[in-house]
C-alpha cells in the first residue's frame, strides 16, 4: 500500500436536503443488503439449495443534530409528510477530507421522515440537547471521488 494512502476519519461530513446545509452530529444507517432466494430443483442429486440474489433492502437513515432556538425543520418536515405523503427529498451525505472536498458521497433517494425524537432532558446534565430524525428511503447511490 502506498505511503500516501490514509483512511479518512469519520468526523468531517456534510448533510444537505431541500436546500438546507445543516451541521449534524451523527449519521447512521447507511446500509444495504441483498436478500437471497433459496431454490432447489426436484432432481438435484446434491440435496442442497442454491442461493440466488434477490431484492435489495436498505435500512433507515438516522440523522442527529443539536437543538437550536427557532429551528423546527425536523418537526415541520415530519408534520408535512403526514398530510402530503408525496413529499420526498433527496438527502446528500458527504464524507469530507481536510480541505472540505467530498471523498465519498451518498445520495439518498426519495427520503421521508418516519420518526422524530426530541432531546432527553435531565436537570443535572452537562451536554448539548440532541434531536434526531429517522428517514425511510428508496435506496441510495455511493460515489467515490
C-alpha positions in Angstrom: 0.0 0.0 0.0 1.5 3.4 -1.0 2.5 5.7 1.8 0.2 8.5 0.6 -3.0 6.4 1.2 -4.6 7.2 4.6 -8.0 6.2 5.8 -10.5 9.1 6.0 -11.7 10.0 9.6 -15.4 9.9 10.0 -15.9 13.1 11.9 -15.8 15.6 9.0 -19.0 15.4 7.0 -21.8 17.4 5.5 -25.6 16.8 5.0 -27.8 18.6 2.6 -31.5 18.3 1.9 -34.1 20.6 0.4 -31.6 23.4 0.0 -30.6 23.1 3.7 -27.0 22.6 4.6 -27.2 21.7 8.3 -24.5 20.6 10.7 -25.2 17.2 12.1 -23.6 15.4 15.0 -24.2 11.9 13.7 -25.4 10.0 10.7 -26.1 6.3 10.9 -27.9 3.6 8.9 -26.1 3.9 5.5 -26.5 0.2 4.9 -27.8 -2.1 2.1 -28.1 -5.8 1.8 -29.3 -8.3 -0.8 -31.9 -10.7 0.3 -31.5 -14.1 -1.2 -33.8 -16.7 -2.7 -33.3 -20.4 -1.9 -34.0 -22.7 -4.8 -33.6 -26.3 -5.5 -34.8 -28.4 -8.4 -36.5 -31.6 -7.6 -34.0 -33.8 -9.3 -30.8 -32.2 -7.8 -28.7 -35.1 -6.6 -26.8 -33.0 -4.1 -29.9 -32.3 -1.9 -28.7 -28.7 -1.5 -30.4 -25.4 -2.2 -28.9 -22.8 -4.4 -28.8 -19.3 -3.1 -29.7 -16.7 -5.7 -29.5 -12.9 -5.3 -33.0 -11.4 -4.7 -34.3 -7.9 -3.8 -32.1 -5.2 -2.3 -33.0 -3.9 1.1 -32.0 -0.6 2.7 -32.0 0.4 6.3 -33.4 3.7 7.6 -31.0 6.6 7.9 -30.9 8.4 11.2 -29.6 12.0 11.5 -28.8 13.6 14.8 -28.1 17.3 15.5 -28.2 19.8 18.2 -31.3 21.7 19.1 -31.3 25.4 18.1 -33.7 28.1 19.0 -36.2 28.6 16.2 -35.1 25.6 14.2 -38.0 23.3 13.7 -37.1 21.8 10.3 -37.3 18.2 11.5 -40.7 18.6 13.1 -42.1 20.6 10.1 -40.9 18.0 7.6 -42.4 15.2 9.7 -45.7 17.1 10.0 -45.8 18.0 6.3 -45.4 14.3 5.3 -48.4 13.4 7.3 -50.7 15.5 5.1 -48.6 15.4 2.0 -47.2 11.9 1.5 -45.8 12.7 -1.9 -43.2 15.0 -0.3 -39.9 13.2 -0.7 -36.5 14.7 -0.6 -33.0 13.7 -1.8 -30.6 13.8 1.0 -26.9 14.2 0.2 -24.3 13.0 2.7 -20.7 13.7 2.0 -17.6 12.5 3.9 -15.0 15.3 3.5 -11.3 15.4 3.5 -9.2 18.0 5.4 -9.7 20.6 2.6 -13.5 20.0 2.7 -13.6 18.2 -0.7 -16.1 15.2 -0.8 -14.3 11.9 -0.7 -17.5 9.7 -0.6 -21.0 10.9 -1.4 -24.2 9.1 -0.5 -27.3 10.3 -2.4 -30.3 9.0 -0.5 -33.3 8.9 -2.9 -36.9 9.8 -2.1 -36.4 10.1 1.7 -39.2 10.9 4.1 -39.3 11.0 7.9 -40.8 8.1 9.8 -39.7 9.1 13.3 -38.6 12.3 15.0 -37.2 12.2 18.5 -36.7 15.2 20.8 -33.8 15.5 23.2 -33.6 13.7 26.5 -33.9 16.3 29.2 -32.1 16.0 32.6 -31.7 18.7 35.2 -28.1 17.8 36.1 -26.8 17.0 32.6 -23.9 18.9 31.1 -24.3 18.2 27.4 -26.0 19.6 24.3 -29.7 18.8 23.6 -29.8 16.4 20.6 -32.8 15.7 18.4 -32.9 13.0 15.7 -34.9 12.2 12.6 -35.2 8.7 11.1 -35.7 8.6 7.3 -37.1 5.8 5.2 -36.0 5.9 1.6 -35.9 4.1 -1.8 -32.2 3.4 -1.9 -29.0 5.4 -2.3 -26.1 5.6 -4.6 -22.5 5.9 -3.5 -19.9 7.9 -5.4 -16.2 7.9 -4.6 -14.1 10.9 -5.6 
